Amino acid sequence: MILSKSCEYAIRATVYVASKTRRNEKVGIIEVAGAIGSPTPFTGKKSQTLVRTKVLSSAKGQNGGFYLDNVDSLYLVDIIRAVEGN
């Protein structure tokens, strides 16, 4: 199966957020986009999709950002399904 560019960016973003989550940090969309080399608005849209499908979690406010509830229970297929569907 060939993954779309959109799916590739979603995977990269999730891996980046997971690395920050392991250090007990939340990360903002601008930082994620810069780290994975993706346009910020596009990364924001994909991140919203990942939150809506419960791959990522987010918190608002000064100490807010994106994070994973349980890094160890996330599978690659979860990210692919969130972006590409079944």
N, C-alpha and C positions, 0 to 999 in steps of 0.2 A: 504494500500500500504506500502510495506517495502522499505525504502530508502537505497541506497548503502552507503558504508563507504565514498566514494568520495563525495556524495551529503551531507552527514552529515558534513564533513569537510568544504565544501563550505558554508553551512548554518552558521556554527560556525565562519568561517572567516568573512563572511558578517556582522554578528551580532557584532563581535569585531570591524570591520572597522566602522560600524554605531555608535558605542559608542564613538569612537575617533572623528568621524565627528561631532557629537553633541557638542564636546568640541573645534571645529574648528581646529582639528589636522589631519594631514595626517600620515599614518603609513606605514613603510617598511615591506617587505615580511618576513624578519628574525624575526621581532617583532610579526607579525601575527602568524607565524608558532610556535614560542615559547609559545605564549599565548593560542593557541588552541591545543597544543600537537601533531602537525603534522610535518612530515619531510619537510624541507624547499623547496627542489626541487618539491615535490608533491604539496605543497601549492602554489608555483610559477606558476605551470601549471594550477591549478584550478583558480587562480586569473586571469591569462591571459584569460581563457575562460569566466570568469565573466565580464572582461573588454570588450571583443569582443562582448558579448551579451548585453552590456550596463547596467548590474546590478551594477558594480563598475566603477569608473573612476580612472585614474591614471595620475600623473604628473612626469616628469623626472626632474633631477637636485637636487641641494643641499636641497631645500625645498620641494622635491617631495615625492611621496608615493601614497598610495591608499586612496580613499575617496568615499563618495556617493554624487551625485549631489543633490538628494532630498530624505532624509531619510524617510519622511512621505509618500512617494508615492510608496514605495517598498513593495511587498507582497511575502510571502513565496513561493507561486507558481512560481514567477518569477525566484527565485534561482533554484528551482527544475527543471523547464523547461530548464534553461541554462545548467545544468549539465546532466540531464537525457533525455532531449528532450520531445516532446509531448507524 
